[in-house]
């Protein structure tokens, strides 16, 4: 009883002292060993020595005052004397555990550094880890995070919450931004989002070169906005908030939570910025937002593919599987890029854990079923649409252009590889047993970074994207966070230089996106005068187009052309169309069902863009193209590119003349009605 009371008093006093120092006193109690959180640390008792993979030793004292060797630093202020003799005779393992944790913290070991907020690293065990412990035990338990780390997690969440509210609030305030680039693309989002609201299924009810994710997000935004065109901005807010939180949850286990919040805000900024990806910050538009979303999802795949020190579990890779499933139903080219990243991460040698196929399958299965429902399980139609688009797009992709993009950005590739190799070198110290794994892991990391750069270049060449490598930017910021997490193993000046190099990959693109968003905020209240056109988009809002910023006044993709184009078409339909007749447009996009708030016809294409979504050899039949349309609006001058209009005329104009007849004309339009059989 006396021994028990004495043990309880000593344990209580030491735990209270450790808590005052901000050190978590909990840990793993073993009869002969203690697991510490530093790299490969193995405590021991009985005077025996235990070596980790780094080959260094920690010297402490065991319960009988004898030496105890491990890895990570020197701990000499341990229990000894009367307390040591008493503990040895009584076998008080709890006192020993607390005393050694206390001694390690006072000595300034890596474990104490982690208690001050540095990233925790899981122990790396040799392949014969059972022999690494004095008693043959294979326990891999480690001490839980210290209170300082829990506080940093809360700080990271606070940064993400505050930054996210400010960023998303600005986008919500702007709504559908004043557009000075690609205004016609806004009609694409409104048209297909409206189709989904009216109950149509992508691929099953209309052909599309893109998956349903863009249209589902647009439909959700329109529903939130009460069918106002501002719903396009709300769609970006919805996607940005989901992907931002997803990125934070994934990255906080890899980098410091504060840096994870910064990376998540970076991903969120990419998702919501009203600027065509790769264009100058002078341009504001909601065009091609799916490209921005795709790069962030692809980054989530890369983030889990980077080999890190952590235990493997059946759920590892679930995030990758979910991201790949969403990418398949967003844009097929991004899905193929994600498969490439996954293949590299699985094939490349590494001494650390990456995604597991079991987790990938679980994550994919969770997301695929609801997405299949969104296309009414029309898998055959989906792959038929994607095949048609792939063949058409291949006609405009030039291999020499891809090579030119790669050579123009060689310096970016060299910088990315250098930073990645440096991080791997400082985060994994080789030993005779682990040298092969270290070399293989370094090769795997470099191969993965090369794949990131190559896929970034390929995607840029297939998008309407004149600049930027967004995936490389995001990975550069992540590498900076990984370097900071391992900063204790480098001199400060080296850490600062490498972090600056990593952030340098993304500094200007981040600044460009922030300036674009600021321009959109300012333009909302200052856009007026000559060159600014306000087009009514129904009772809920208007579409403002600014032709003053670097636009060709002779182009049809301007407010000066689109304003009369839409207003004149609506006037013609009010004269000749009944509310029950279904309307389609003999042009790239079909805005009139949304503008009239009427049900669109089934059939047709989400975007009839010649040599991009279809071509002369692979296209829909005329019956599928016109679908259930009762009326066809044929423009005298197309609002799309002249090459697109010529392809549409050559492919479908003869069938239009056979199946429909002219019933009305105006300055900009001819209205056709289906002939009665």
N, C-alpha and C positions, 0 to 999 in steps of 0.2 A: 504493500500500500504506500509506504514512504517513497519507494523508488518511483512508483507511478505518479505520485503527487509532485515529486521533484522534477520528473520528466515533463509533466504538464506545465509547471511554472517556467522552466527554462524555454520550452517551445513557445509559450505565450510571449515571453519577454523578447525573444529574438524576432518573432514574427512582427511584433509591434514596432521594433526598431527598423526592420526592413521596410515596413509599410510607410514609416516616416520618411525614409529615403526614396520612396517612389519605386521600390523594387518588389515585384510579385514574388512572394515567398513560396508559392505552391510549386510543386515539381513531382518528379517520379521517384518513388521510394523503392529501392531494391535492396535485397539483403546484402549484395556485394557490389553494386554498381549504381552510378548516378548518371543520367543522360543530361548533358548541357546543350544549349542551343547553338553554340559556336560550331564552326565547320568541323565535323568529325570528332567532336569532343566526347571522350568516354572517361568518366570518373571511375575510381576503383577503390577497394579497401584491401586490407591484408598486406599492404606494402608492395603489391605487384604493380607492374607498369602496363599502361595501355596506350598504344600508339594509333593515331588516326591517319588518314591518307596523306596529310601534309608532312608527316615525319617529325613534327615538333613535339614538345612536351610541356605540360603544365605541372608544376610541383606544388602539392598541397599537403595536407595531413589527413590521415585516416583516423578512425575512431580510437586507435591505440597510439596515436602520435607518430605513425610511420608515414613514409613518403607515398604520394599518390600521383601518378603521372598521367597527363592527357594532352590534348591539343588545343592551342589557341592563345596561350599567354602564361604568365606566372602568377600563381595564387599562393602566397606564403602566410597570410594571416589567418590560419585555420585553428580549429580547436586543438588544444594541447594541454599538457599538465594535468591538473586534477580533473578538469572537465573531460579531457580525453580519456584518462584512466577510468573515470566513472562510466562514461558512455561506452567504452569498450567492454567493461564488465557487465553492464546492464543491457548492452545490445540496443541502444536507443538510436535506431536508424533515422527517426524523424529529426532529432537534434543534429545529427551529422549532415543531413540534407540541407537544413537551414544554415548551418555554419559554413558549409562549402559554398552555397549560393552567396552568402554574405561576403566571404573571403574573395570570391571571384569578382563580385561587384566592386569591392574596395580596390582590388588590384587593377581594375580597368580593362578587363577582358572584353572580347567581342560581344559576349552576352550582356555586359554592362552597357556597352555602346548601343545595343538594341533597346535596352531599357530607356535610353535617352531618345529613342525615336528612329533608330536606324532599322532598315528592313531585316526581318528575321529570315535566316536561311535554315532550311531543313538539313539534318545531318546526311552526309553522303557516306554510305557504308561500302566497304570493299565487297567484292562478289562473295567472298567467304566471310560474311559479316558475323556469323556465329562464333568464329574463332577470334574476333576482335575484342570480345568481352572476356574478362577473367574467368567468369563462371560458365562461359559458353552460351549465355543468353543472347537472344536476337531482338531484344526490345528496342524499338525506335521511338519511344515516347520522348517528348521534349516539353519544356516548360511552356505554359500558355503565355500569350502576350502580356506585357507589362502595362500598367495603367497609362503610361505616357503614350504607348501605341494606340490604346483605345481612345485616348483623347485626340490623337492625330486623325483617327478614322472619323470622329465626330467633326473635326475641323474640315476634313475633306468633304464630308457631306454638306456642311454649311457653305463651303465655297461653291460647290456644285449647285446647291439650291439657290443661293443669292445670284450667282452668275447666270444660271439658267433662267431665273425669273426676269432679270434685266434684259437678257438677250431675246427671249421669246416674247417678252412684253413689247419690245421695240418692233419686232416683226408683226405682232398683232396690231400695234398702233398704225403701222404702214398699210396693212391689208394688201390688196392687189396693188402693187407698187406702180408709180408712174413709169411707163415702159418706154424705153428708147432703143430697144434691140429685140428683134425676133417677136414682134407683137402677134404675128399670126399663130405662133405656137401656143399662146394662151387659149385660143379657140380649140386647139387639140385637147387640152386638159378639161375645159368646160364641156365639150361635146361628149367625151368618153366617161367623165365622171357622171354626167347626166344620164347616160345609158345605164350605168350601174344602179343609180337611184331608181330608175324606171324598171328595174328587175331583170335586165339583160345580163348574160354571162359571157365573159370574155372567151373567145375561141369557139364557144358553142353557138352563140347568137350573132357574132360578128368576128371577122378576121382581124388579127392583130400581130404585129411583129414584136410587141412587148407583152410581158405577162400581165396578170390582173392587178399586181400590187400598186402600180401608179394610179390606176383607175379607182381602186378601192380607197386609196388615201384621198384622192380628189373628191370622191363621193362622200367620204366622211367629213371632209372639210366643208363641202357645200351644204351638207345636212346641218352641221354646227352653225354655219353662217346664214341659215334660212334661205339657201339657194342664191345668196349674193356671190358675185365673183370674188369677193374677199376670201371665200372658202378655199381658193388655191393657196393663199398664204397660210390658212389654218391647217391645210394638209401638211405643209412643210413643218409647221410647229408641232403637229402630232407626231410625225416621223422623227423629227429632230429630238424631241423629248424622250421618246422610246429608245432611240439608238444612243443618246447621251447617257441615260441611266444604265443601259446595257453595257456600254463601254466602261463606265465607272466600276460596276460590279465585277467585270472581268479583270480589269487592270489593278484593282486595289490589292489583289493577292500577289502582284508581281512588282509593283513599285510603291513608293510611299503614297499613302492616301491623298495627300495634298497634290502630288504630281498626277495621280490618277484623275483627280477632279479637273486639273488643268487640261489633261489629254481629252477627257470627256467633253469639256467645254469647246475644245478645238474641233472635235467631231461634230458637236451640235452646231457650231458656227458654219461648218461646211454644209450641213444639211439645210440650213434655213436662209442662207444668204441669197437675196434676190439678184443674182447675177449669173449669166450663162458661164458655166465652168470653163476657165481658161481665157476668158475675155478680159479686157481692161476694166479696171474699177470704175471707169466713167460710165459704163453701161449698167442699167438696171432692168431686170426682166425676170419673170418666173419661168422662163423657158428651160426645158431639158433638166428639170430638177431631179429626175430619176437618175441621171448620171452622178450627181452629188451623193444621193442616197446609196448608190451602188458601191462607190469607193469606200464609204464608211463601213458598210457591211463586209466588204472584202478585207478591210483593215482588221475587223474582229476575227476573221479567219486567221490572218497572219499573226495577230497577237497571241492566239492560243497555240500557234505552230512553233513559236520561238521556244527552244528547249530551256526549261528552268528547273531549279531544285525544288521539287515538291513531290509528295507521294502520289502514286497513280491510283485512280479510282474508276469505277465503272461509269461515272458521270463525266469523266474528263474527256472532252471532245464534244459534249452535248451542245455547247455554244457554237462550235464549228458546224455541227450538223444543222442546227436551226438557221444559222446564217446562210448556209448553202441552199437550204430549201427556199428561203425567202428570195435569194438571188435568182434561182431558177424561175420563180414566178414574177421577178422584176424585169430582168434583161438577161438573155441567154449568154451573151459574151462575158458578163461578170461571173455568171455561174461557172463557165468553163475556166475562167481565171482562178476562181476559188478551188476548183478541183485540182488545178495545177499546183497551187500552194499546198493543199492537203497531200498530194502525191509526193512532193518534195519533202515535206515534214515526216512522212512515214518511211520513205526510202533512205533519206540521208542518215548516215551514222551519227549517233549522239549518245553521250553518257548520261543524259538527263531525259526527263519525261516530256512527251509532247501529246498531241491528241490521240485518243484511242478510238479504234474503229467501232468498238461497242458503244462508246459515248456518242460518236458521230451518227450512228444508226438510230439511237434513241432520240437525239435531238431532231433529226430529220423527220422521223415518224410523227413526232408530236406536232410539227408544223405542216407537214405535207397534207394530212387529211383535211383540215379546214380549207387549205388553199385549193385542193382538188374540188372541194364542194363549190368554191367560188367560180370554177369554170364548168360546173355541172358535170364533173368527171369526164369531160370531153378530151381525153388524153391524146387520142389519134388526131383530132382536129388541131390540138395545141402543137404537136410536133410537125404536122403538115404546114402550119403557119410559120413556125420557126425555120423549117427547111426552105420554104419559099423565100423568106427574108434573108437567110444566109446566102443563098445562091445569088440573089439580087445584089446584096451588099458586096459580095466578092468581086463584082464587076467594077467597083469604084475604089477598091483598096489597092494601092500601089506598093509592092514590096520595097522599092527604092526609097519611098517616103518613110517607111518604117525604119530602114537602115539610117536614113538621114537624121531622124529624130533620135535614134540611139547614139549616133556619133556626136550630135550636137550637145548631148547631155552626159558625155563621158565623165566629166568632172564630178557630176552628181553621183554617178555610180562609184567612182573611186572614193569619194568622201564617205558614202554609205558603207562600203566594204571596210574602210579603215576604222570607222567608229564601231562597227559591229565586231570586228576582230579584236579591237582593244577591250571592249566590254567583256567578251568571252575570256580573254586572257586574264583579266583581273578578277573575274568571278569564279574561275575554276583553276586552282593551283594543282599542277600535276605531281604525281609521285610515281615510283617504279611500277606500282600495281595499276595506276590509272592513266598512264601516259597514252596508251592506245585509245582509250575512251576520250581523253582530252583532245587528241589530234582529230579523231573522227568527229567529235562534237564541233570543233572549230570549222572543219570542212563543211559540216551540215549547216552551220549558221551562215557561212559565206555563200553557200549554194542557195539558201533560202533568200538572202538579201539580193543575190543576182536574179532570182526568179521574181522578186518584188519589183525590181527595176524593169526587167523585161516585160512583165505583164502590164506595168504602168504605161510603157511606151506603146505596146500593142493596143491597149484600150484607147489611148489617146488618138491613135491613128484611125480607129473605127468610129470615134465620136466626132461630132462637130465641135472640136476642142482645140483651138489654136495654141494653147499654152498650158503650163502646169503639169506636175506629176503628183497628184494628190495622195496616192498611196505611199509614195516615198516620203512625202511630208509627214504623214501620220506616223509612219514607222520611225522616222528620225526623232520625233518628239518622244516616242516610247523608249528608244535607245538612250536618249538623254536621261529619262527617269531611271532606267536600269543602271546607268553609270553613277548617278547620284546615290542610288541604293548601295552601291559598292564603293563609295567614295573613300571609305576608311582605309582602303588598300592602295590608294594612290596619293601622291602629293596634291595639295589643293590647286596649285597652278595647272597641273595636268588635267585634273577634273574639270576645272573651269574652261580650259581650252577645248576639251572634247565635248562638253555640254554645249558650248557655244557653236561648235561645228555641227552638232546634231540639230540644235534649234535653228541654225542658219539654213537648213534645208526647208524650213517652214516659215521663217520670219516674214519674208515679203508676202507670200500668199496669205498668211493670216492678216497682215496689215491691209492687203488689197481687199479681202472680204469685209473687214471692218469699215474701210472707206466706202465700199459699195453700199453697205447697210446704212452708213451715215448719209450718203447721197440720197438714198431712198427716203429716209426720214425727212431730210430737208426739202426734197422735191414734193413731198405730199402737201406742203403748205405754200410752196413758192411757184409751182408749175402753172403758168398762165401766159397769155400773150400769143403773138403769132407763132405758129408752129406747134402749138399744143392743141390736141384734138380730144374732145370728150364724147365718147360713144355710149349711148344708153344701152344697158344690158338687162332690160326688164325693170320692174318696179323696185328692185332691191339695191341697185347700184349702177355704176358706170365704169367704163374702161378708158383710162387716160393715157394717151400716147403722145410722147414728146419727140417731134421730128428735128429738133434743133441740134442734137448731139451726133455729129459725124455721120449723118444719113444721106444716102443718095436720093435726091428729090424725085428722080425718075423711077425709083423702085416702087413695086406694088406692095411691098411689106412695110408700109408706113401708115401713119394715122391719116394722112391726106388722102390715101386711096381707100383704106379699110373703112373709114367713116361713111362715105357715100355708098360703098359696097354693101355694108350691112343695113343702113337706113333705107336705101332704095329697095333692097331685097325684101325687107319686112313690109314695106308699103305695097309691093306687088303681091305678096302672099295675103295681105289683108283684103285685097280686092278679089282674088280668085280661089283661095284655099278655104276649105271648111275645117272646123276643129277636129273632125274624125279622120281626115286624110293624113297619111304619113309622108313626111318630107325628107328627101335626101338632097345632097349637093354634088354636082359634077365637078368637084374640085378636091384638093387635098383633104380638107376638113369639112364638117357639116355642123355649123353653129346654130341653124335655125330652130331645130326642136328645143334646144335649151332656151334660146331667146324668146320663143313663143310659149315656153313651159308646157310643151305637148310631148306625147310619147313618140320616141324615134322609131323608125322601122327596123325590124331585124334584118340582118344581112349587111353587106358592105364591108368597109375596112375602117379601122381606127384612124389610119393615115394613109392615103393613096399617094405615095411618094415613089415615082418611077425610078428604078434601079437602086432603090433603098429597101422598100418593103415588098416590091414585086418587080418583075421585068417582063420582057417580051416572051421569053420562053416559059416562065413560071408565073402564073397569075390566076386569080379566081375566074370561074366561068361568068359570063354576063348575067346569068340567072342568080348566082350567088352575090355578084357585085351589087346589083340593084335590089335584090332581096324582096322585101314586102313593100317597097316604096310605091306610093300612089302618085306622088309628084316629084319631079326632078328639077332643081334650080341649076341652070347652066349659065355660068358667067360669060359675058362677052370678052372680058379680059380676066384671066385667072389671077388670084391673089398670091399664088405660089410661084416658085421658080419657073421660068419659061420652059426649061427642060422637063420638069415634072408635068406641066400642062400638055406638052407635046406628046409625052408618053401616054398620058390618060386619053387624049384624043385618038391616037392611033390604035389603042387597045380596045376602047369601049364605045367610041362615038358611033360606029355603024350599028351596034346593038341598041344604043339609045334611040336612034332614028327609027329603027324597026319596031320597037316595043312601045314607044311613047310618041305623043304628038304635041305640038306647040299650042298652048292655050292663052298665053299672055306674054307681053314683052315690056321692058322698061329700058332706061338708059344703060343700065349695067347688066341686065339679066334677060334670059328667055326662060319661061316656065313651061315645063312639059308635064302632061298627064298621061297615065298609062292607057293605052288603047283598049277598048272593050273587045273581048273575043266574041 
